[in-house]
Amino acid sequence: MTAAQPRFDAAGLVTAVAQDADSGEVLMVAHMNREAWEATLRSGRATFYSRSRQRLWEKGETSGNAMAVREVLLDCDADSVLLRVIPAGPACHTGARSCFAVTVMGGRTDL
């Protein structure tokens, strides 16, 4: 039996969302190429592909804020990946727990 694989786009990438496995908070979004996907599955540590640096990077390799991967899920079209992780520190390079710290709209109660 072949393990499920993401559908990489024309650039060889797939969007990866890192979510705190305990709280459910979305921590960050990055990209994975096939090599990052395989490294993550092999090591159990979140590994991504940096489009700006054109190389793999393991989350926390310089900051120490690694992400241990508890679960890997594919969406229904296999064109995005959800990593349920245990973060060792802040996810954002700014030092914030999550990269999603700026509220644009919120607090609606009429929905």
VMD Tcl script that draws the C-alpha trace (Angstrom):
set ca {
  {0.00 0.00 0.00}
  {1.35 3.42 -0.97}
  {1.19 6.19 1.61}
  {-0.91 9.22 0.74}
  {1.07 12.00 -0.91}
  {0.29 15.67 -1.47}
  {-0.26 17.04 -4.97}
  {2.64 19.40 -5.49}
  {1.94 22.41 -7.73}
  {3.76 23.34 -10.94}
  {6.60 24.82 -8.86}
  {6.90 21.56 -6.91}
  {5.38 23.01 -3.73}
  {2.43 22.40 -1.45}
  {1.05 24.78 1.19}
  {1.62 23.58 4.76}
  {-0.29 24.87 7.78}
  {1.18 24.31 11.25}
  {-1.43 24.03 13.99}
  {-0.86 23.58 17.72}
  {-1.93 19.99 18.38}
  {-3.20 20.80 21.88}
  {-4.89 24.20 21.52}
  {-5.89 24.06 17.84}
  {-4.36 27.51 17.25}
  {-3.00 28.08 13.74}
  {0.67 28.96 14.18}
  {2.07 29.53 10.70}
  {1.83 28.77 7.00}
  {4.80 27.76 4.88}
  {5.58 25.61 1.85}
  {6.98 22.13 1.42}
  {8.61 20.54 -1.56}
  {8.92 16.76 -1.88}
  {12.22 16.76 0.01}
  {10.74 18.77 2.93}
  {7.69 16.47 2.98}
  {9.89 13.38 3.18}
  {12.20 14.94 5.79}
  {9.20 15.81 7.98}
  {7.79 12.30 7.78}
  {11.21 10.75 8.43}
  {12.32 12.98 11.32}
  {9.03 13.93 12.97}
  {10.16 17.57 12.93}
  {8.50 20.25 10.79}
  {10.67 20.91 7.75}
  {9.78 23.41 5.04}
  {11.12 24.83 1.79}
  {12.11 28.48 1.80}
  {11.19 30.11 -1.49}
  {13.32 33.17 -0.73}
  {16.43 31.21 0.29}
  {15.78 28.35 -2.16}
  {16.58 25.69 0.43}
  {15.10 23.40 3.07}
  {14.80 24.65 6.61}
  {13.82 22.78 9.71}
  {11.67 24.96 11.96}
  {13.82 26.01 14.89}
  {17.19 25.31 13.26}
  {18.47 28.74 14.30}
  {15.91 29.92 16.90}
  {15.52 26.66 18.80}
  {11.74 26.97 18.37}
  {11.33 23.58 16.74}
  {8.00 21.89 16.03}
  {7.57 18.22 16.85}
  {4.99 16.77 14.46}
  {2.26 14.78 16.15}
  {0.05 14.26 13.08}
  {0.12 14.97 9.33}
  {-3.12 15.36 7.39}
  {-3.94 16.12 3.76}
  {-7.00 18.09 2.71}
  {-9.63 16.49 0.50}
  {-7.84 17.50 -2.72}
  {-4.37 16.67 -1.34}
  {-3.21 20.17 -2.31}
  {-2.52 21.38 1.23}
  {-0.99 19.81 4.32}
  {-1.94 20.25 7.96}
  {0.81 19.59 10.49}
  {-0.49 19.18 14.02}
  {2.56 20.10 16.08}
  {3.96 20.56 19.56}
  {5.85 23.87 19.36}
  {8.98 24.39 21.47}
  {8.50 28.17 21.42}
  {7.07 30.99 19.33}
  {6.24 30.12 15.72}
  {6.73 33.59 14.27}
  {10.09 35.16 13.48}
  {8.83 38.27 15.32}
  {8.67 36.33 18.57}
  {4.87 36.07 18.55}
  {3.36 32.69 19.39}
  {1.52 32.67 16.05}
  {2.21 34.39 12.75}
  {-1.50 35.27 12.77}
  {-1.40 38.04 15.37}
  {-2.95 40.93 13.40}
  {-6.75 41.12 13.60}
  {-8.32 42.60 10.48}
  {-11.92 41.82 11.34}
  {-13.23 40.25 14.49}
  {-15.73 40.29 17.25}
  {-18.82 39.85 15.08}
  {-21.76 38.44 16.96}
  {-24.35 38.69 14.17}
  {-23.28 35.49 12.39}
}
mol new
graphics top color blue
foreach p $ca { graphics top sphere $p radius 0.5 }
foreach p [lrange $ca 0 end-1] q [lrange $ca 1 end] { graphics top cylinder $p $q radius 0.2 }
display resetview
